[in-house]
Amino acid sequence: MTLAPLALVREGAAQLAQAGCETPQLDAEVLVAHALGTDRTGLRRLSSDPLEEKDEAAVRGLLARRAHREPVAQIVGYRWFRNIQVSVDSRVLTPRPETELLVEWALGLPANARVADIGTGSGAIALSLADERPDLQITATDVDAGALSVASENAVRLGLDITFVQGDLLDAVDSELDALISNPPYIRDSELAGLAPEVVDHEPHLALTAGPDGLEVVQRLVEQAALRKIPRIVWRQELKMSNDPKMLTADDAATFERCMSVGGVAVFPADTVYGLACEPEDKEAVRRLYALKGRVPDKPAAVMFFDVSLALEAVYELGPKTREALGRLFPGPVTALVPNPAGRFPLACAGSPHTLGLRVPELTGPLEALGGVRWPVLQSSANASGGPDPRTAQAVPEGIRDGCDLILDAGELPGTPSTVVDLSAYEDGGDWTIVRDGAMDWDELARRLGSGG
């Protein structure tokens, strides 16, 4: 007998976890949705009836490829990069979120600037620039003919005007330039074997390694650019912003979202204290956040959503009683501990994989614009482990501020952290209990949930 879509997701996530995939639940949802012609949101609206045999076979085929550590982007054939869908295969690197920072920088170039994207790969950088800045005169180069074929096919499909040239670095460009952009290989040759199978077995090594110290390509590019008097070179730029205390804007919210999408760590205001935030599925970003706090990685954190409906959609497998309780608690200064049978957000759960902390802040006054953020974040107070919770951005320890990619300052906050409420037994008739006293007192909890402990 065949399985229903969500049952296949659960089975697939277990299969991918056993295979060593870092985000098994996310990968399973993406692949099942792709095989059935929908997206992750649409997946939850599909019938609970068993699939036809051909549809289940298609799903299992994709899951088997992922279990052999083929990258998800190569399996589905594309990756979203900023506003465009970029086709990818084994001839090119899958565009990384942090590469979007290069596009952010280049958007500030003067009108009609002549730009070269060196080592274009899939063409993601050049394509995004052509999409968002059609006035720019863009040349994209790559030493590999296969990569150029992928990039040029993407340009044709998207209807974007880019000149493609095959050759080594600037040797391929004979025209004058105002700026060059490059995301060159930077991995030491000796480090390649230790990388994930998705990289070692499925991405072109030519685009990854750069000699014994990883700097061979960068050094040659810098030397060539200096000889040609090209004043602007960038291969990575951190995203950092510090606002004067004020009402946050939609632009602030968009920048916060962008910071999360490229693996950044941000200081941000919630409805209680200033916190740290990062993408909850990004292992390196989570490691950075914990390191900034000096906190051991086996201590769980919470996942914050900025909209109640998004939080409830993310844990759609919870029972009706628990979901109703969350609807009464959120938004508000409370963190709810709920069962996590699907193993969601494992990096936030740390040593407690079967319990998930959820948070939806009440965004009023200067924080209202954050209600437009659609990106969930792993969040923790922006303090050194065991230190006081900061009421202002200036009270965040200097070492944390310096190590973050973004700082949003919305003035002074109440300074009392959220109350932590345990709902893990609520569905089965158990009562709620307070794990940590905080901004929502017992009387308010009782008003929202009834009597408890």
C-alpha positions as CSV (number, residue, x, y, z in Angstrom):
1,M,0.0,0.0,0.0
2,T,1.3,3.4,-0.9
3,L,1.7,6.3,1.6
4,A,0.2,9.8,1.9
5,P,2.4,12.8,1.1
6,L,3.1,13.8,4.7
7,A,3.8,10.2,5.7
8,L,6.4,10.1,2.9
9,V,7.9,13.3,4.3
10,R,8.3,11.7,7.7
11,E,9.7,8.5,6.3
12,G,12.0,10.4,3.9
13,A,13.3,12.7,6.7
14,A,14.3,9.6,8.7
15,Q,16.0,8.1,5.7
16,L,17.9,11.3,5.0
17,A,18.9,11.7,8.7
18,Q,20.3,8.2,8.7
19,A,22.3,9.1,5.5
20,G,23.9,12.1,7.3
21,C,22.1,14.9,5.6
22,E,22.2,18.1,7.8
23,T,18.6,19.2,7.2
24,P,16.7,16.0,6.7
25,Q,13.2,17.4,7.4
26,L,13.7,20.4,5.1
27,D,15.2,18.3,2.3
28,A,12.4,15.8,2.5
29,E,9.7,18.4,2.3
30,V,11.3,20.1,-0.7
31,L,11.8,16.9,-2.6
32,V,8.3,15.4,-1.9
33,A,6.8,18.8,-2.9
34,H,8.8,19.0,-6.0
35,A,7.9,15.4,-7.1
36,L,4.2,16.2,-6.6
37,G,4.4,19.5,-8.5
38,T,3.8,21.9,-5.5
39,D,5.9,23.7,-2.9
40,R,6.4,23.2,0.8
41,T,3.4,25.4,1.7
42,G,1.2,23.5,-0.8
43,L,2.4,20.2,0.5
44,R,0.4,20.8,3.7
45,R,-2.8,21.3,1.7
46,L,-2.6,18.0,-0.2
47,S,-5.0,15.2,0.5
48,S,-4.2,12.7,3.2
49,D,-5.1,9.9,0.8
50,P,-2.3,7.5,-0.3
51,L,-0.5,8.4,-3.5
52,E,-0.7,6.6,-6.8
53,E,2.1,4.1,-7.2
54,K,3.8,6.2,-10.0
55,D,3.8,9.3,-7.8
56,E,5.2,7.5,-4.8
57,A,7.9,6.0,-7.0
58,A,8.9,9.4,-8.2
59,V,9.1,10.7,-4.6
60,R,11.2,7.7,-3.5
61,G,13.5,8.2,-6.5
62,L,14.3,11.7,-5.5
63,L,14.8,10.8,-1.8
64,A,17.2,8.0,-2.8
65,R,19.3,10.5,-4.8
66,R,19.5,12.8,-1.8
67,A,20.4,9.9,0.5
68,H,23.4,9.4,-1.8
69,R,24.2,13.0,-0.9
70,E,23.4,14.6,-4.2
71,P,22.6,18.3,-3.5
72,V,18.9,19.2,-3.4
73,A,19.5,22.0,-5.9
74,Q,20.9,19.6,-8.4
75,I,18.1,17.1,-7.9
76,V,15.4,19.7,-8.5
77,G,17.5,21.5,-11.1
78,Y,17.5,25.0,-9.8
79,R,18.2,27.3,-6.9
80,W,16.5,30.6,-6.1
81,F,19.1,33.4,-5.9
82,R,17.7,36.8,-4.9
83,N,14.8,37.4,-7.4
84,I,15.6,34.8,-10.0
85,Q,15.6,31.1,-10.4
86,V,19.1,29.8,-11.5
87,S,19.4,26.4,-13.2
88,V,22.3,24.4,-11.8
89,D,23.9,21.0,-12.4
90,S,27.2,19.2,-11.6
91,R,29.1,21.6,-14.0
92,V,28.7,24.5,-11.6
93,L,28.7,25.3,-7.9
94,T,25.3,25.7,-6.3
95,P,24.9,29.5,-5.6
96,R,25.5,30.1,-1.9
97,P,23.3,32.5,0.0
98,E,26.3,34.6,1.2
99,T,27.2,35.3,-2.4
100,E,24.2,37.6,-2.5
101,L,26.3,40.0,-0.6
102,L,28.4,40.6,-3.7
103,V,25.2,41.7,-5.6
104,E,24.2,44.0,-2.7
105,W,27.6,45.7,-3.0
106,A,27.4,46.0,-6.8
107,L,23.9,47.5,-6.8
108,G,25.6,50.7,-5.6
109,L,27.8,51.1,-8.7
110,P,27.4,54.2,-10.9
111,A,24.9,54.3,-13.8
112,N,26.1,52.4,-16.9
113,A,29.2,51.1,-15.2
114,R,31.2,48.4,-17.1
115,V,31.4,45.3,-14.8
116,A,33.0,41.9,-15.2
117,D,31.9,38.9,-13.1
118,I,35.1,36.7,-13.0
119,G,34.5,33.0,-12.7
120,T,30.8,33.3,-13.2
121,G,29.8,29.6,-12.8
122,S,26.1,29.4,-13.0
123,G,26.0,33.1,-13.8
124,A,24.1,33.9,-10.5
125,I,25.9,37.2,-9.8
126,A,25.9,38.5,-13.3
127,L,22.3,37.4,-13.9
128,S,21.0,39.1,-10.7
129,L,22.9,42.3,-11.6
130,A,21.4,42.3,-15.0
131,D,18.0,41.7,-13.5
132,E,18.2,44.5,-10.9
133,R,20.5,46.9,-12.7
134,P,19.7,46.6,-16.4
135,D,21.8,49.8,-17.1
136,L,25.0,48.0,-16.2
137,Q,27.2,46.7,-19.0
138,I,28.1,43.2,-17.8
139,T,30.7,40.7,-19.0
140,A,30.8,37.3,-17.4
141,T,33.9,35.0,-17.7
142,D,34.8,31.5,-16.8
143,V,37.7,29.2,-17.7
144,D,35.3,26.3,-18.0
145,A,33.2,25.9,-21.1
146,G,30.6,23.7,-19.3
147,A,30.0,26.4,-16.7
148,L,29.7,29.1,-19.4
149,S,27.1,26.9,-21.1
150,V,25.0,26.7,-18.0
151,A,25.3,30.5,-17.4
152,S,24.4,31.4,-21.0
153,E,21.4,29.1,-21.0
154,N,20.2,30.8,-17.8
155,A,20.6,34.2,-19.4
156,V,18.6,33.1,-22.5
157,R,15.8,31.6,-20.3
158,L,15.6,34.8,-18.2
159,G,15.9,37.2,-21.2
160,L,18.9,39.0,-19.7
161,D,21.6,40.7,-21.7
162,I,25.1,39.6,-20.7
163,T,28.3,39.1,-22.7
164,F,29.9,35.7,-22.0
165,V,33.6,35.1,-22.6
166,Q,35.7,32.0,-22.0
167,G,39.1,32.5,-20.5
168,D,41.3,32.7,-17.4
169,L,40.4,35.6,-15.1
170,L,41.0,39.0,-16.7
171,D,42.8,37.5,-19.7
172,A,39.4,36.9,-21.3
173,V,38.4,40.6,-21.0
174,D,39.9,43.1,-23.5
175,S,37.5,46.0,-22.8
176,E,37.8,48.7,-20.2
177,L,36.2,48.1,-16.8
178,D,34.8,50.2,-14.0
179,A,34.5,47.3,-11.6
180,L,35.1,43.6,-11.3
181,I,33.3,41.2,-9.0
182,S,34.5,37.7,-8.2
183,N,33.7,34.8,-5.8
184,P,36.8,32.8,-6.6
185,P,37.9,29.4,-5.3
186,Y,39.4,29.7,-1.9
187,I,39.7,26.2,-0.4
188,R,43.2,24.8,0.3
189,D,43.9,21.7,-1.8
190,S,44.5,19.7,1.3
191,E,41.1,20.6,2.7
192,L,39.0,19.2,-0.2
193,A,38.8,15.6,1.0
194,G,37.3,16.7,4.3
195,L,34.4,18.6,2.8
196,A,30.8,17.2,2.7
197,P,30.0,14.6,0.1
198,E,27.6,17.1,-1.6
199,V,30.7,19.2,-2.4
200,V,33.4,16.6,-3.0
201,D,31.3,14.3,-5.2
202,H,28.9,16.6,-7.0
203,E,30.6,20.0,-7.5
204,P,33.4,21.0,-9.8
205,H,36.8,21.0,-8.0
206,L,38.1,23.6,-10.3
207,A,35.7,26.1,-8.8
208,L,36.6,25.1,-5.2
209,T,40.3,24.7,-4.6
210,A,43.1,27.3,-5.1
211,G,46.4,25.9,-4.2
212,P,48.2,25.0,-0.9
213,D,47.0,28.2,0.9
214,G,43.7,28.7,-1.0
215,L,44.8,32.2,-2.2
216,E,46.3,31.4,-5.6
217,V,43.4,32.6,-7.7
218,V,42.7,35.6,-5.5
219,Q,46.3,36.8,-5.7
220,R,46.4,36.5,-9.4
221,L,43.2,38.4,-9.8
222,V,44.3,41.2,-7.5
223,E,47.6,41.5,-9.5
224,Q,45.8,41.6,-12.8
225,A,43.3,44.2,-11.6
226,A,46.1,46.4,-10.2
227,L,47.9,46.3,-13.6
228,R,44.7,47.5,-15.3
229,K,44.0,50.2,-12.7
230,I,40.6,48.7,-11.8
231,P,39.7,50.5,-8.6
232,R,36.9,48.3,-7.2
233,I,37.4,44.7,-6.3
234,V,35.3,42.7,-3.8
235,W,34.9,39.0,-3.2
236,R,33.1,39.2,0.1
237,Q,31.7,42.0,2.2
238,E,30.0,41.7,5.5
239,L,26.6,43.2,5.9
240,K,26.5,45.6,8.8
241,M,24.1,48.4,9.7
242,S,23.5,50.3,12.9
243,N,20.5,52.5,13.2
244,D,19.9,55.4,15.5
245,P,17.1,54.5,17.9
246,K,13.9,55.0,16.0
247,M,10.9,53.4,14.5
248,L,12.0,50.5,12.4
249,T,11.0,50.6,8.7
250,A,10.2,48.1,6.0
251,D,13.7,48.5,4.7
252,D,15.1,47.5,8.1
253,A,12.9,44.4,8.1
254,A,14.0,43.5,4.5
255,T,17.7,44.0,5.5
256,F,17.2,41.8,8.6
257,E,15.6,39.1,6.4
258,R,18.5,39.4,3.9
259,C,21.0,39.0,6.7
260,M,19.3,35.8,7.8
261,S,19.2,34.4,4.2
262,V,22.9,34.8,3.7
263,G,24.0,33.1,6.9
264,G,24.4,36.3,9.0
265,V,24.0,36.8,12.7
266,A,22.1,39.9,13.9
267,V,21.4,41.9,17.0
268,F,17.7,42.8,17.0
269,P,14.9,44.1,19.3
270,A,12.1,41.8,20.3
271,D,9.2,42.8,22.6
272,T,11.3,42.1,25.7
273,V,15.1,42.3,25.4
274,Y,17.6,42.6,22.6
275,G,18.4,39.2,21.0
276,L,20.7,37.5,18.6
277,A,19.2,35.9,15.5
278,C,20.4,33.6,12.7
279,E,19.0,31.2,10.2
280,P,17.9,28.1,12.3
281,E,18.9,25.6,9.6
282,D,22.4,27.1,9.0
283,K,25.0,25.1,11.0
284,E,27.8,27.7,10.6
285,A,25.5,30.6,11.5
286,V,24.3,28.8,14.7
287,R,27.8,28.0,15.6
288,R,28.8,31.6,15.3
289,L,25.8,32.8,17.4
290,Y,26.7,30.3,20.2
291,A,30.3,31.3,20.1
292,L,29.5,35.0,20.4
293,K,27.6,34.3,23.6
294,G,30.2,31.8,24.9
295,R,27.4,29.3,25.3
296,V,27.7,25.5,25.0
297,P,26.0,24.2,21.8
298,D,24.1,21.4,23.6
299,K,21.8,24.0,25.3
300,P,18.6,24.5,23.3
301,A,17.4,27.8,21.9
302,A,14.1,29.0,20.6
303,V,12.8,29.5,17.1
304,M,11.1,32.8,16.6
305,F,8.5,33.6,14.0
306,F,7.2,37.1,13.4
307,D,3.7,36.0,12.4
308,V,1.4,33.6,14.3
309,S,0.2,31.8,11.2
310,L,3.7,31.1,10.0
311,A,4.5,29.5,13.4
312,L,1.5,27.3,13.3
313,E,2.2,26.3,9.7
314,A,5.7,25.3,10.7
315,V,4.4,22.8,13.3
316,Y,1.4,21.6,11.5
317,E,1.7,18.1,13.0
318,L,0.8,19.3,16.5
319,G,-2.5,18.3,18.0
320,P,-5.5,20.7,18.0
321,K,-5.4,21.4,21.8
322,T,-1.7,22.5,21.6
323,R,-2.3,24.5,18.5
324,E,-5.2,26.3,20.2
325,A,-3.0,27.1,23.2
326,L,-0.4,28.6,21.0
327,G,-3.0,30.7,19.3
328,R,-3.9,32.1,22.8
329,L,-0.3,32.7,23.8
330,F,1.0,34.3,20.6
331,P,1.9,37.0,19.9
332,G,3.3,37.8,23.3
333,P,6.3,37.8,25.6
334,V,6.3,34.0,26.1
335,T,8.3,31.0,24.8
336,A,6.3,27.8,24.5
337,L,7.9,24.4,24.7
338,V,6.0,22.0,22.4
339,P,6.4,18.3,21.3
340,N,8.6,17.9,18.3
341,P,7.8,14.5,16.8
342,A,9.0,15.6,13.3
343,G,12.4,16.6,14.6
344,R,12.1,20.1,13.3
345,F,14.9,22.7,13.7
346,P,17.4,20.3,15.2
347,L,20.1,22.9,15.7
348,A,17.7,24.8,18.0
349,C,16.7,21.7,19.9
350,A,20.3,20.7,20.6
351,G,20.2,18.0,23.4
352,S,16.4,18.0,23.5
353,P,15.4,16.9,20.0
354,H,11.8,15.9,21.0
355,T,11.0,19.4,22.4
356,L,10.9,22.6,20.4
357,G,10.8,26.1,21.8
358,L,8.6,28.5,19.8
359,R,8.3,32.3,20.1
360,V,6.2,35.0,18.4
361,P,6.8,38.4,19.8
362,E,4.2,41.2,20.1
363,L,5.4,43.8,17.6
364,T,4.0,47.2,18.4
365,G,5.3,50.7,18.2
366,P,8.8,51.0,16.9
367,L,8.9,47.2,16.3
368,E,5.8,47.0,14.1
369,A,7.8,46.8,10.8
370,L,9.3,43.4,11.9
371,G,5.9,41.9,11.4
372,G,6.7,41.8,7.7
373,V,9.6,39.4,8.3
374,R,8.7,36.0,6.8
375,W,11.9,34.3,7.9
376,P,12.0,32.2,11.1
377,V,15.1,32.7,13.2
378,L,17.0,30.9,15.9
379,Q,17.1,33.4,18.7
380,S,18.7,33.9,22.1
381,S,19.3,36.9,24.3
382,A,22.2,39.1,23.1
383,N,24.2,38.6,26.2
384,A,27.3,36.7,27.3
385,S,26.2,33.4,28.7
386,G,24.8,34.0,32.2
387,G,25.1,37.8,31.8
388,P,22.3,40.4,32.1
389,D,19.7,40.6,29.3
390,P,20.3,43.9,27.4
391,R,17.5,46.5,27.3
392,T,19.3,48.6,24.7
393,A,21.5,47.9,21.7
394,Q,24.3,49.8,23.4
395,A,24.1,47.4,26.4
396,V,24.9,44.4,24.2
397,P,28.5,43.4,25.0
398,E,30.9,45.0,22.6
399,G,32.4,41.6,21.6
400,I,29.0,40.4,20.5
401,R,28.2,43.7,18.6
402,D,31.6,43.5,16.8
403,G,31.1,39.9,15.8
404,C,27.6,40.4,14.3
405,D,26.7,41.3,10.7
406,L,23.7,43.5,11.5
407,I,22.5,45.6,14.4
408,L,18.9,46.9,14.5
409,D,18.4,49.6,17.2
410,A,14.9,50.5,18.2
411,G,15.6,52.2,21.5
412,E,15.0,50.9,25.0
413,L,13.0,47.7,25.7
414,P,11.4,46.5,28.9
415,G,14.4,44.3,29.8
416,T,12.5,41.3,31.1
417,P,13.0,38.1,29.1
418,S,10.1,36.0,27.9
419,T,8.3,33.6,30.2
420,V,9.0,30.0,29.3
421,V,5.9,27.7,29.4
422,D,6.0,24.0,29.0
423,L,3.2,22.6,26.8
424,S,4.9,19.3,26.0
425,A,2.2,17.2,27.8
426,Y,-0.7,19.5,27.1
427,E,-2.2,17.5,24.2
428,D,-2.4,14.4,26.3
429,G,-4.3,16.0,29.1
430,G,-1.4,17.4,31.1
431,D,-1.3,20.9,32.4
432,W,1.0,23.7,31.4
433,T,3.9,24.6,33.7
434,I,6.2,27.6,34.0
435,V,9.8,26.7,33.4
436,R,11.2,30.3,33.7
437,D,9.4,33.3,35.1
438,G,9.5,36.3,32.8
439,A,7.5,39.1,31.2
440,M,4.1,37.3,31.2
441,D,3.0,36.6,34.7
442,W,1.0,33.6,36.1
443,D,-2.3,35.6,36.1
444,E,-2.0,36.5,32.4
445,L,-1.1,32.9,31.5
446,A,-4.0,31.6,33.5
447,R,-6.3,34.0,31.7
448,R,-5.1,32.8,28.4
449,L,-4.8,29.1,29.2
450,G,-6.8,28.3,32.3
451,S,-5.4,27.1,35.5
452,G,-1.9,25.6,35.5
453,G,1.3,25.3,37.4
